[in-house]
Amino acid sequence: MPKPQHESNKDREVWQRGPVEGVPDLLQPVAHALLQSREDAYTYTTGLGDHLLWDIPDGRASVGFHLKHMAGVVDRLFTYASEKPLNAEQKAFLKAEGKPIYDAEKTRNGLLELFNDRIGSAVEELKQTPEQGLTEERFLGRAMIPTTKIGLLFHAAEHCQRHIGQLLVTVDWVIANQSKTRS
């Protein structure tokens, strides 16, 4: 029987490349999903013109929203996991996720940099997170919904993965329907 051919490590999904150095074992899936989301955001928006970032496809969320929202979600959920309340800047960011506020948010590269930076910070935070406190109770949002530290960290990663799927479809739609989304 022939040996299986192995692709180069960089061609594999993040989780198939092995552990993320310094991240505790129980948080590896969180790191893998966040890093995969970051890579997919770059890949799926390749070829997307900046003029299409904030187009609203048939009443759905724009590509710009998905990129900005993912950065915001990771920031907020990691804040709650650290038992901290949201600050004024985070609240303002949340209110403005549906539109570009700063010039950098008007370009694909600017939004990808925003998302990239937040994912990088999140992975560094994971490296500093001891496994023994992962099941400690935490609370989500103003409603103080009970959850756990690992629940918040995992949800940040899985929420990004959901939006990556939406982003892929949205990119395809706005490119295919450019003339229909222009106002």
C-alpha positions in Angstrom: 0.0 0.0 0.0 1.5 3.4 -0.9 2.2 6.0 1.7 -0.2 8.9 1.8 1.0 12.1 0.2 1.2 14.9 2.8 0.6 18.4 1.7 2.9 21.1 3.0 1.9 22.2 6.5 0.9 25.7 5.3 -1.7 24.2 3.0 -3.5 22.6 5.9 -6.2 24.1 8.1 -4.8 25.7 11.2 -6.0 22.8 13.5 -4.2 20.3 11.3 -0.9 22.1 11.8 -0.5 21.1 15.4 -0.7 23.0 18.7 -0.4 26.7 18.8 2.8 27.3 20.9 2.1 28.5 24.4 -1.7 28.0 24.3 -2.9 25.6 27.0 -4.2 22.3 25.7 -7.8 22.9 26.6 -7.8 26.2 24.7 -6.2 24.9 21.5 -9.6 24.6 19.7 -10.3 28.3 20.5 -6.9 29.4 19.2 -7.3 27.2 16.1 -10.7 28.5 15.2 -9.7 32.1 15.8 -6.6 31.8 13.6 -8.5 29.9 10.9 -11.1 32.8 10.9 -8.3 35.3 10.4 -6.8 33.3 7.5 -10.2 32.8 5.9 -11.1 36.4 6.2 -8.0 37.3 4.1 -8.6 34.5 1.6 -12.3 35.0 1.1 -12.0 38.8 0.6 -9.2 38.6 -1.9 -10.3 40.4 -5.0 -13.1 42.3 -3.3 -12.9 46.0 -4.1 -13.1 48.5 -1.3 -16.1 50.0 -3.0 -18.1 46.8 -2.2 -17.2 46.5 1.5 -20.2 48.3 2.9 -22.8 47.3 0.2 -25.9 45.8 1.7 -26.7 42.6 -0.2 -30.5 42.3 -0.4 -31.0 43.7 3.1 -28.3 41.5 4.7 -25.2 42.5 6.6 -22.3 43.9 4.5 -18.8 42.4 4.3 -17.5 45.4 6.2 -20.0 44.6 9.0 -18.9 41.0 9.3 -15.2 42.0 9.5 -15.8 44.7 12.0 -18.3 42.7 14.0 -15.9 39.7 14.4 -13.2 41.9 15.8 -15.7 43.5 18.2 -17.2 40.1 19.3 -13.8 38.7 20.2 -12.9 41.9 22.1 -16.2 41.9 24.1 -16.3 38.2 24.9 -12.6 38.1 26.0 -13.4 41.2 28.2 -16.3 39.3 29.8 -14.1 36.2 30.2 -11.7 38.4 32.2 -14.6 39.5 34.5 -14.4 43.1 33.3 -17.2 45.3 32.1 -17.2 46.9 28.6 -15.6 50.3 28.5 -17.0 53.3 26.7 -14.8 52.7 23.6 -16.1 49.1 23.3 -19.7 50.2 23.6 -19.2 52.9 20.9 -17.5 50.3 18.7 -20.5 48.0 19.1 -23.0 50.7 18.1 -20.9 51.5 15.0 -20.3 48.0 13.7 -22.7 48.5 10.8 -20.8 51.4 9.2 -17.3 52.7 8.7 -16.3 55.4 11.2 -12.6 55.7 10.6 -10.8 55.8 7.2 -9.2 52.5 7.9 -12.6 50.9 8.1 -13.3 52.0 4.5 -10.8 49.6 3.1 -10.4 45.9 3.0 -6.8 46.1 4.3 -7.9 48.4 7.1 -10.6 46.1 8.3 -8.4 43.0 7.9 -5.8 44.7 10.0 -8.3 45.5 12.7 -9.4 41.9 12.8 -5.9 40.6 12.5 -4.8 42.7 15.5 -7.7 41.5 17.7 -7.1 37.9 16.9 -3.4 38.3 17.7 -4.2 39.8 21.0 -6.8 37.1 21.7 -4.2 34.3 21.1 -1.8 36.1 23.4 -4.5 36.3 26.1 -5.1 32.6 25.7 -1.5 31.9 26.4 -1.9 33.7 29.7 -5.1 31.8 30.6 -4.6 29.0 33.2 -6.6 25.9 32.5 -7.7 25.5 36.1 -10.1 28.5 36.0 -11.8 27.7 32.8 -15.0 26.4 34.4 -15.4 29.4 36.7 -18.7 31.2 36.3 -18.8 34.4 34.2 -21.6 36.6 33.0 -22.4 37.8 29.5 -23.5 41.3 28.8 -25.9 43.7 30.6 -28.4 40.9 31.0 -25.7 39.0 33.1 -26.4 35.7 31.4 -24.5 33.0 33.4 -21.9 31.1 31.5 -18.3 30.0 32.1 -14.9 31.4 31.2 -14.3 28.7 28.6 -17.9 29.2 27.3 -17.1 32.8 26.5 -13.8 32.0 24.9 -15.2 29.2 22.9 -18.2 31.3 21.8 -15.8 34.0 20.6 -14.2 31.5 18.3 -17.3 29.8 17.1 -19.1 33.1 16.5 -16.2 34.1 14.2 -16.5 30.9 12.3 -20.3 31.5 11.8 -19.5 35.0 10.4 -16.8 33.7 8.2 -19.4 31.5 6.5 -21.7 34.5 6.1 -18.8 36.6 4.9 -17.9 34.1 2.2 -21.5 34.1 0.8 -21.7 37.8 1.1 -18.5 38.4 -0.8 -19.7 36.1 -3.6 -23.1 37.9 -3.7 -21.8 41.5 -3.8 -19.2 40.7 -6.5 -21.8 38.9 -8.6 -24.4 41.6 -8.1 -22.3 44.8 -8.0 -24.8 46.9 -10.0 -27.7 45.8 -7.8 -26.1 46.8 -4.5 -24.9 50.3 -5.5 -27.0 53.1 -4.1 
